Amino acid sequence: MPDQALPGPPLRVLVADDNPVVRAGLAALLGAHPDIEVVADATNGEEAVSRAADCRPDVILLDVRMPGTDGLTALPELAALATVMMLTYSREPEVVAEALRRGATGYLVHGEFTAPELIASVRDLKYGLTTLSPSVRVPAPAGVSSPFGVSYEPSHESHEPTSQLQLVVAQSSKARSAVAARLRRRVPDRPAFGLSSREVEVMDLIASGMNNRQIAAACFISEKTVKNHINRIFAKLHSSSRSEAIAHWLGTAREGWSG
């Protein structure tokens, strides 16, 4: 996915991980992007809470297992201070479920994402969009399917009136609407090119920089359905690539348009 920096001041990020190599690597990776700034790091949950209170980051990347105060123990306090995404090697379903219950907005497992995907996930947090790694399994109410393209297993413990899954779905829906509205304000006279309402929604999300998996999550559809929508969109916009479709969609390639 092309690197698309966010407008406005840089996202302030705190990295909490007991491994110095991981902390240094994340700081170098994130710091290479002008719209992201690593403002602090921490080696355990207690340090993370203290430094988050001092520097007030926008986003906290949090490991689960750390010496002293671990990530899950510190998570409720951290979630009250900033948006928290778990970034860890732990993929146990009960750990994932507890992290989401305690306030984590996303959960990424090391080795299951590329550097561009991590950057995109950090940026998505600004709009409340949630990213879960493909291997993540989270208990959810029986009969509820995953909006993120991951498998949810029924659990007898998932009986709360408002589950964490429902809260995440609501956040994604609101964020999706916000992204589309922002793009429409940017180009108020944009033609529809004969796109259906769903195709308009998908094209808005393409233009916002989302990949197919993120679009599937935001629209509560499968990646295969997203690909089908994109094929129809490309045909209607007479485009052969995402960048060309975005150019037509946002009005930067209207001259010479014959459709």
C-alpha positions in Angstrom: 0.0 0.0 0.0 1.5 3.4 -0.8 2.7 5.5 2.1 0.1 8.1 2.8 1.0 10.5 5.6 -1.8 11.9 7.7 -2.6 15.6 7.7 -2.2 17.5 10.9 0.4 17.2 13.7 2.4 13.9 14.0 0.9 11.0 15.8 2.7 10.8 19.2 3.6 7.1 19.9 4.9 5.4 23.1 6.5 2.0 22.7 6.4 -0.4 25.7 8.5 -3.6 25.3 11.1 -5.2 27.5 13.2 -6.1 24.5 15.7 -3.3 23.6 16.1 -4.5 20.1 12.3 -4.4 19.5 12.1 -0.9 21.0 14.9 0.4 18.9 13.6 -1.2 15.7 10.1 0.2 16.2 11.5 3.6 17.0 13.5 3.6 13.8 10.7 2.3 11.7 8.0 4.6 13.0 10.3 7.6 13.2 11.1 7.3 9.5 7.6 8.7 8.7 7.1 12.5 9.2 3.6 12.0 10.5 4.6 9.7 13.3 6.8 10.6 16.3 8.0 8.2 19.0 7.9 10.4 22.1 8.9 7.8 24.7 9.5 4.1 25.4 9.2 1.8 28.4 10.4 -1.6 29.6 7.3 -2.6 31.5 3.8 -1.6 32.3 4.6 0.6 35.3 7.1 2.6 33.3 4.6 2.9 30.4 1.9 4.4 32.7 4.3 6.9 34.2 5.7 8.0 30.9 2.3 8.1 29.2 1.1 10.4 32.0 4.0 12.6 31.4 4.1 12.9 27.6 0.5 12.2 26.8 1.0 10.1 23.6 -1.8 9.5 21.0 -1.0 5.9 20.6 0.7 3.2 22.8 2.2 0.1 21.3 2.1 -2.4 24.2 3.7 -5.8 24.7 1.9 -8.4 26.9 4.7 -10.2 28.8 7.2 -7.8 30.5 9.0 -8.1 33.8 7.4 -6.4 36.8 4.1 -4.9 35.7 3.0 -6.7 32.6 1.0 -5.2 29.7 -2.4 -6.6 30.6 -2.1 -5.3 34.2 -1.2 -1.8 33.0 -3.7 -1.8 30.1 -6.7 -0.2 31.9 -4.7 2.7 33.1 -3.0 3.1 29.7 -6.3 2.9 27.8 -7.5 5.8 29.9 -4.6 7.9 28.7 -4.3 7.0 25.0 -5.3 4.5 22.3 -3.6 1.2 22.9 -2.6 -1.4 20.4 -1.1 -4.7 21.6 2.1 -5.5 19.7 3.4 -8.8 21.0 4.3 -12.5 20.4 1.4 -13.7 22.5 -1.5 -15.1 20.5 -3.4 -17.1 23.1 -7.2 -16.6 22.7 -7.7 -15.9 26.4 -4.9 -13.2 26.3 -6.3 -11.6 23.2 -9.9 -11.5 24.7 -8.6 -10.1 28.0 -6.6 -7.4 26.2 -9.7 -6.3 24.2 -11.8 -6.4 27.3 -9.4 -4.2 29.2 -9.4 -1.5 26.5 -7.0 -2.5 23.7 -8.1 -1.1 20.3 -6.0 -3.5 18.2 -3.9 -6.7 18.5 -0.9 -7.4 16.2 1.3 -10.5 16.5 5.0 -10.1 15.6 5.8 -12.0 12.4 2.3 -11.6 11.0 2.6 -8.1 9.5 4.9 -6.2 7.2 6.4 -2.8 8.0 3.9 -0.9 5.7 1.0 -2.8 7.4 2.2 -1.8 10.8 2.5 1.9 9.8 -1.0 1.7 8.3 -2.4 0.1 11.5 -0.8 2.8 13.6 -2.4 5.5 11.4 -5.7 3.8 11.4 -5.9 4.2 15.2 -6.3 7.9 14.7 -9.8 7.1 13.3 -10.6 4.4 15.7 -10.1 1.6 13.2 -9.1 -1.8 14.7 -6.5 -4.2 13.3 -6.2 -7.8 14.4 -3.6 -10.3 13.2 -4.8 -13.2 11.0 -4.0 -15.8 13.7 -6.0 -14.1 16.4 -8.9 -16.0 17.8 -11.3 -14.2 20.1 -14.3 -15.7 22.0 -17.5 -14.0 20.9 -21.3 -14.6 21.3 -22.4 -17.7 19.5 -23.6 -17.0 16.0 -21.7 -13.7 15.6 -19.3 -13.7 12.7 -16.1 -11.8 12.6 -16.0 -8.4 10.8 -12.2 -8.6 10.6 -11.7 -11.7 8.5 -10.5 -13.7 11.6 -12.2 -16.6 13.3 -14.1 -16.1 16.5 -14.9 -19.1 18.7 -18.1 -19.3 20.8 -17.6 -18.9 24.5 -19.9 -19.6 27.4 -18.3 -16.6 29.1 -19.3 -14.1 26.4 -22.7 -13.2 27.8 -22.4 -9.5 28.5 -25.1 -7.3 27.0 -22.5 -5.2 25.2 -19.5 -7.4 24.2 -16.1 -6.0 23.3 -16.7 -7.3 19.8 -19.9 -5.2 19.5 -17.9 -2.1 20.7 -15.2 -2.7 18.1 -17.8 -3.1 15.4 -19.4 0.2 16.4 -16.0 2.0 16.4 -15.2 0.7 12.9 -18.6 1.8 11.6 -18.2 5.3 13.0 -14.7 5.5 11.6 -15.8 4.3 8.2 -18.4 7.0 8.1 -16.0 9.7 9.2 -13.5 8.7 6.5 -16.1 8.8 3.7 -17.5 12.1 4.9 -14.1 13.7 5.0 -13.4 12.7 1.5 -16.8 13.9 0.3 -16.2 17.3 1.9 -12.8 17.4 0.1 -14.4 16.9 -3.3 -18.0 18.0 -3.0 -18.8 18.0 -6.7 -17.2 14.6 -7.3 -19.2 12.6 -9.9 -20.4 9.1 -9.0 -19.3 7.4 -12.3 -22.3 5.1 -12.1 -21.0 3.4 -8.9 -23.5 1.8 -6.6 -23.8 3.0 -3.0 -21.6 0.1 -1.8 -19.0 0.8 -4.5 -19.0 4.4 -3.5 -18.3 3.4 0.1 -15.5 1.0 -1.0 -13.9 3.6 -3.3 -13.9 6.2 -0.5 -12.0 3.7 1.7 -9.6 2.9 -1.2 -8.9 6.6 -1.5 -8.4 6.9 2.3 -5.4 4.5 1.9 -7.0 1.2 3.2 -5.9 -2.2 1.9 -8.4 -4.9 1.0 -8.3 -6.5 4.5 -9.0 -3.2 6.2 -11.9 -2.4 3.8 -13.4 -5.8 4.5 -13.3 -5.1 8.2 -14.8 -1.7 7.9 -17.6 -2.8 5.6 -18.2 -6.2 7.4 -17.7 -8.2 4.1 -15.2 -10.7 3.0 -12.0 -9.9 1.1 -13.3 -11.8 -1.9 -16.3 -9.5 -2.0 -14.0 -6.5 -1.7 -12.0 -7.7 -4.7 -15.3 -8.1 -6.7 -16.3 -4.6 -5.9 -12.9 -3.3 -6.8 -13.0 -5.0 -10.2 -16.4 -3.4 -11.0 -15.1 0.0 -9.7 -12.0 -0.2 -11.9 -14.2 -1.0 -15.0 -16.5 1.9 -14.3 -13.7 4.3 -13.7 -11.7 3.0 -16.7 -8.8 2.4 -14.4 -6.2 -0.4 -14.1 -4.7 0.4 -10.7 -5.6 1.9 -7.3 -3.7 5.1 -7.9 -5.4 5.6 -11.3 -8.8 5.0 -9.7 -8.1 7.4 -6.9 -7.0 10.1 -9.3 -10.3 9.8 -11.2 -12.3 9.6 -8.0 -10.8 12.6 -6.3 -11.0 14.7 -9.5 -7.3 15.0 -10.2 -7.7 13.2 -13.6 -11.0 14.6 -14.8 -9.6 16.3 -17.9 -10.0 14.0 -20.8 -12.6 11.8 -19.0 -15.1 10.5 -21.4 -17.1 8.2 -19.2 
